[in-house]
Amino acid sequence: MAGEKAAFLRSSTFWTVLVVIWAAVLYYLSSQSNLHVGPDIPHMDKVKHAVYFMGGATMLFLALRLRRTPPALRASLIVIVVFAAVIGALDEFHQSFTPGRSGNDVWDWLADVTGGLLATRLGPRVLAWLQ
């Protein structure tokens, strides 16, 4: 069983599906007019943005690097940061059409990009753990 589980986690398809689910959840969350969860801590929303995007970018890194012919490490790292920046910008734009949400918040976007940058450190470590 442990070998099967490990093989499953080393599947590029598995991580690709998780990225798609991650994006769908992001879209759903961005469509909510009132999205306040947890204690009222100053700037906690920025931490949540960074952590969420770190997770998504790490999953994308794994999806890329576990392919039969993976792109070069440097290219993979660039892709995940660009991914976080582009999806973060699209997310902020989407929120601008959601009633009760401000959207187009450059600080939220920077937190998203920070999550992508953090994934450049986390992704290779998770990959090494999986292999």
C-alpha positions as CSV (number, residue, x, y, z in Angstrom):
1,M,0.0,0.0,0.0
2,A,2.8,2.5,0.9
3,G,4.4,1.9,-2.5
4,E,1.1,2.5,-4.3
5,K,0.5,5.7,-2.4
6,A,4.0,6.9,-3.2
7,A,3.7,6.1,-6.9
8,F,0.3,8.0,-7.0
9,L,1.9,11.0,-5.4
10,R,4.7,10.9,-8.0
11,S,2.2,11.3,-10.8
12,S,2.2,14.5,-12.9
13,T,-1.5,13.9,-13.7
14,F,-2.4,13.9,-10.0
15,W,-0.7,17.2,-9.4
16,T,-2.2,18.7,-12.6
17,V,-5.7,17.7,-11.4
18,L,-5.0,19.3,-8.0
19,V,-4.0,22.6,-9.7
20,V,-7.3,22.6,-11.7
21,I,-9.2,22.0,-8.4
22,W,-7.1,24.8,-6.7
23,A,-8.0,27.2,-9.5
24,A,-11.7,26.3,-9.3
25,V,-11.7,26.9,-5.6
26,L,-10.0,30.2,-6.1
27,Y,-12.6,31.2,-8.6
28,Y,-15.4,30.2,-6.2
29,L,-13.8,32.1,-3.3
30,S,-13.3,35.2,-5.4
31,S,-17.0,35.1,-6.3
32,Q,-18.1,35.3,-2.7
33,S,-19.3,38.8,-1.6
34,N,-18.5,38.3,2.0
35,L,-15.5,36.2,2.7
36,H,-14.3,36.8,6.2
37,V,-13.1,33.7,7.9
38,G,-11.1,33.5,11.2
39,P,-10.0,36.1,13.7
40,D,-9.6,39.7,12.8
41,I,-5.8,40.0,12.6
42,P,-4.3,42.9,10.7
43,H,-3.0,41.9,7.2
44,M,-4.0,38.3,7.8
45,D,-5.6,38.3,4.3
46,K,-2.2,38.9,2.8
47,V,-0.8,35.9,4.6
48,K,-3.8,33.8,3.4
49,H,-3.1,35.0,-0.2
50,A,0.6,34.1,0.0
51,V,-0.1,30.6,1.6
52,Y,-2.8,29.8,-0.9
53,F,-0.7,30.8,-3.9
54,M,2.3,29.0,-2.5
55,G,0.2,25.9,-2.4
56,G,-1.0,26.3,-6.0
57,A,2.4,27.1,-7.4
58,T,4.0,24.2,-5.5
59,M,1.4,21.8,-7.0
60,L,2.1,23.3,-10.5
61,F,5.9,22.8,-9.9
62,L,5.3,19.2,-9.0
63,A,3.0,18.7,-12.1
64,L,5.8,20.1,-14.3
65,R,8.8,18.3,-12.7
66,L,7.1,14.9,-12.5
67,R,6.4,14.7,-16.2
68,R,8.2,12.1,-18.3
69,T,10.3,14.8,-19.9
70,P,10.2,17.7,-17.3
71,P,11.3,21.2,-18.2
72,A,14.6,22.4,-16.8
73,L,14.5,23.4,-13.2
74,R,15.1,27.0,-13.9
75,A,12.3,27.1,-16.4
76,S,9.9,25.4,-13.9
77,L,10.7,27.9,-11.3
78,I,10.1,30.8,-13.7
79,V,6.8,29.3,-14.8
80,I,5.5,29.0,-11.2
81,V,6.3,32.6,-10.4
82,V,4.7,33.8,-13.6
83,F,1.7,31.5,-12.9
84,A,1.2,33.1,-9.5
85,A,1.5,36.6,-11.0
86,V,-0.9,36.0,-13.9
87,I,-3.5,34.1,-11.9
88,G,-3.2,36.6,-9.1
89,A,-3.8,39.5,-11.5
90,L,-6.8,37.7,-13.1
91,D,-8.2,36.9,-9.6
92,E,-8.0,40.6,-8.6
93,F,-9.7,41.6,-11.8
94,H,-12.4,39.0,-11.2
95,Q,-13.0,40.3,-7.7
96,S,-13.6,43.8,-9.1
97,F,-16.9,42.5,-10.5
98,T,-18.0,40.7,-7.3
99,P,-20.4,42.8,-5.2
100,G,-18.9,43.6,-1.8
101,R,-15.3,43.0,-2.9
102,S,-12.8,45.7,-4.0
103,G,-10.6,43.8,-6.4
104,N,-7.5,45.1,-8.2
105,D,-5.6,45.3,-4.9
106,V,-1.9,45.6,-5.7
107,W,-1.0,44.4,-2.2
108,D,-3.1,41.2,-2.6
109,W,-1.5,40.7,-5.9
110,L,2.0,41.1,-4.4
111,A,1.0,38.6,-1.7
112,D,0.1,36.2,-4.5
113,V,3.4,36.7,-6.2
114,T,5.2,36.2,-2.8
115,G,3.4,32.9,-2.6
116,G,4.8,31.9,-6.0
117,L,8.3,33.0,-4.9
118,L,7.9,30.9,-1.7
119,A,6.9,27.9,-3.9
120,T,10.3,28.1,-5.6
121,R,11.8,27.1,-2.3
122,L,9.1,24.6,-1.2
123,G,8.5,22.9,-4.5
124,P,12.0,21.4,-4.9
125,R,11.9,20.2,-1.3
126,V,8.6,18.5,-1.7
127,L,9.8,16.9,-4.9
128,A,12.9,15.6,-3.2
129,W,10.7,14.2,-0.4
130,L,8.4,12.5,-3.0
131,Q,11.3,10.8,-4.9
